[in-house]
Amino acid sequence: MRCTAPPPIAPLRVPISPLPLGNPFGARTRHARLNKAVGEIVYPTGAAFSRGHLVISYGINDEHCAIACIPLETAIATTIALPRR
């Protein structure tokens, strides 16, 4: 999420679709799923900007972690701009 600079901070863009974070482990799990209704959980845990890309660390199914490098344009394409107040 991108925000304005000085407080009060307000978001400029909001997500409309998930980031394309892959699951390199596939359906393999070490433990039984805690919630059988959920197939796969992928959640970002941190991000840094480097050379036009977002470097995103993320967790997978509470068992694994991974790192993805996504072009900034790809990440922005998953958001929409909010109207300015």
C-alpha contacts under 8 A as a table, 3 or more apart, distances in Angstrom:
res1	aa1	res2	aa2	distance
1	M	11	P	6.54
1	M	12	L	7.36
1	M	13	R	5.90
1	M	14	V	5.96
1	M	15	P	7.43
2	R	11	P	5.68
2	R	12	L	5.44
2	R	13	R	5.77
2	R	14	V	7.90
3	C	9	I	6.11
3	C	10	A	5.35
3	C	11	P	4.22
3	C	12	L	5.22
3	C	13	R	7.58
4	T	7	P	7.78
4	T	9	I	5.45
4	T	10	A	5.58
4	T	11	P	6.50
4	T	12	L	6.70
5	A	9	I	6.44
6	P	9	I	6.26
7	P	10	A	8.00
11	P	14	V	7.19
11	P	82	L	7.51
12	L	81	A	5.84
12	L	82	L	5.45
12	L	83	P	7.83
12	L	84	R	7.66
13	R	79	T	6.04
13	R	80	I	5.34
13	R	81	A	4.28
13	R	82	L	5.39
14	V	79	T	5.21
14	V	80	I	5.63
14	V	81	A	6.63
14	V	82	L	7.05
15	P	18	P	7.27
15	P	78	T	5.76
15	P	79	T	4.11
15	P	80	I	6.48
16	I	78	T	5.70
16	I	79	T	5.19
16	I	80	I	6.69
17	S	78	T	5.12
17	S	79	T	6.99
18	P	78	T	6.58
19	L	75	A	6.34
19	L	78	T	6.54
20	P	70	I	7.97
21	L	42	V	7.45
21	L	68	A	6.62
22	G	68	A	7.90
23	N	26	G	5.63
23	N	42	V	7.72
23	N	60	I	7.04
24	P	66	A	7.97
25	F	28	R	5.98
29	T	32	A	7.38
29	T	61	N	7.90
29	T	63	E	7.40
30	R	63	E	7.34
33	R	36	K	5.88
35	N	38	V	5.74
36	K	39	G	7.20
38	V	41	I	7.44
40	E	60	I	7.51
40	E	61	N	6.04
41	I	59	G	7.99
41	I	60	I	5.73
41	I	61	N	4.84
41	I	62	D	7.68
42	V	58	Y	6.85
42	V	59	G	5.74
42	V	60	I	4.63
42	V	61	N	6.38
43	Y	58	Y	5.44
43	Y	59	G	5.35
43	Y	60	I	6.66
44	P	47	A	7.83
44	P	56	I	6.71
44	P	57	S	5.95
44	P	58	Y	4.07
44	P	59	G	6.36
45	T	56	I	7.48
45	T	57	S	5.59
45	T	58	Y	4.95
45	T	59	G	6.84
46	G	56	I	5.77
46	G	57	S	5.26
46	G	58	Y	6.95
47	A	54	L	6.40
47	A	55	V	5.46
47	A	56	I	4.34
47	A	57	S	6.23
48	A	54	L	5.67
48	A	55	V	5.20
48	A	56	I	6.64
49	F	52	G	6.89
49	F	53	H	5.77
49	F	54	L	4.68
49	F	55	V	6.17
50	S	53	H	5.33
50	S	54	L	6.34
50	S	55	V	7.01
52	G	71	P	6.09
52	G	72	L	5.80
53	H	69	C	6.06
53	H	70	I	5.30
53	H	71	P	4.25
53	H	72	L	4.97
54	L	68	A	7.92
54	L	69	C	5.60
54	L	70	I	5.20
54	L	71	P	6.21
54	L	72	L	5.90
54	L	75	A	7.84
55	V	67	I	6.85
55	V	68	A	5.76
55	V	69	C	4.54
55	V	70	I	6.56
56	I	67	I	5.53
56	I	68	A	5.24
56	I	69	C	6.35
56	I	70	I	7.76
57	S	65	C	7.22
57	S	66	A	5.83
57	S	67	I	4.45
57	S	68	A	6.57
58	Y	65	C	5.59
58	Y	66	A	5.49
58	Y	67	I	6.27
59	G	62	D	6.29
59	G	63	E	7.32
59	G	64	H	5.75
59	G	65	C	4.33
59	G	66	A	6.42
60	I	63	E	6.03
60	I	64	H	5.07
60	I	65	C	5.80
60	I	66	A	7.62
61	N	64	H	6.75
70	I	74	T	6.56
70	I	75	A	6.80
71	P	74	T	5.31
71	P	75	A	6.66
72	L	75	A	5.16
72	L	76	I	6.17
73	E	76	I	5.07
73	E	77	A	6.11
74	T	77	A	5.13
74	T	78	T	6.90
75	A	78	T	5.47
75	A	79	T	7.37
76	I	79	T	5.43
76	I	80	I	7.85
77	A	80	I	7.60
